[in-house]
């Protein structure tokens, strides 16, 4: 997966801190919408800098698509799958409606807690790995 980033500072001779604009479904045409109030937040990350990019330069960075898809699945799919699994398990046990809803919500919460735990583990290991491939 490639993205455009800005080099914020050099960490050492081989690494740089970059800021990657956070993408959303919104086109950020705020004059038309003015509904969300998001101001284009950026994610700061460490990147391998084999081309020797300097602070302030716009660069193209590449990250592992496989790891990104794993994160997307964990954050979006697993909580929903556990929601339905909890609900289905309660229905199979012939539980009342309140128990079915509680089981579904419990499954969803467990999925979210798993995503948070994975995020903390990923950050402790250095997060996503980015590589600066060329100047923009």
HUVEN-V577135 format. One record per residue. PSI is psi in radians with two decimals (* if undefined). OMEGA is omega in whole degrees, -180 to 180 (NA if undefined). Layout:
psi,omega
PSI,OMEGA
PSI,OMEGA
This chain:
psi,omega
2.25,180
2.54,179
2.82,176
2.34,-177
2.97,175
2.33,177
2.10,-179
-0.83,180
2.79,177
2.30,180
-0.70,175
-2.91,-176
-0.33,-177
-0.17,-175
2.64,177
2.68,172
2.26,-179
2.76,171
2.20,-179
2.13,178
2.35,180
2.24,-180
2.58,176
3.02,178
-0.30,180
2.45,178
-0.01,-178
0.68,173
1.25,-169
-0.44,178
-0.54,-179
-0.62,-170
-1.11,-177
0.56,-176
-0.57,-170
-0.57,-179
0.11,179
2.41,-177
0.56,176
0.94,-180
2.69,-179
2.66,177
2.25,178
2.34,-177
2.85,176
2.39,-179
2.54,173
2.33,-174
1.24,-178
-0.32,-177
-0.09,179
0.68,179
2.55,-177
2.76,178
2.43,179
-0.28,-179
2.51,173
2.32,-177
2.83,173
2.17,179
2.65,-180
2.45,176
2.87,-178
2.06,178
-0.65,-180
-0.80,180
-0.67,179
-0.74,179
-0.60,177
-0.72,179
-0.77,179
-0.77,179
-0.74,-179
-0.77,-175
-0.66,-174
-0.79,-172
-0.76,-175
-0.77,177
-0.69,179
-0.73,179
-0.72,178
-0.54,174
-0.91,-179
-0.61,178
-0.73,178
-0.74,179
-0.80,-179
-0.67,179
-0.69,179
-0.66,177
-0.74,180
-0.52,179
0.08,179
0.69,179
2.86,178
2.96,-177
-0.73,-180
-0.70,178
-0.65,177
-0.81,179
-0.73,180
-0.71,179
-0.69,179
-0.80,180
-0.68,177
-0.76,177
-0.75,179
-0.79,-180
-0.70,177
-0.66,176
-0.73,178
-0.74,179
-0.66,176
-0.71,179
-0.71,179
-0.74,179
-0.72,178
-0.70,179
-0.75,179
-0.72,178
-0.71,180
-0.73,179
-0.65,179
-0.52,179
0.06,177
0.08,177
-2.79,176
2.55,178
2.14,178
2.60,174
2.23,176
2.10,-176
-0.50,178
2.90,174
2.64,-179
*,NA
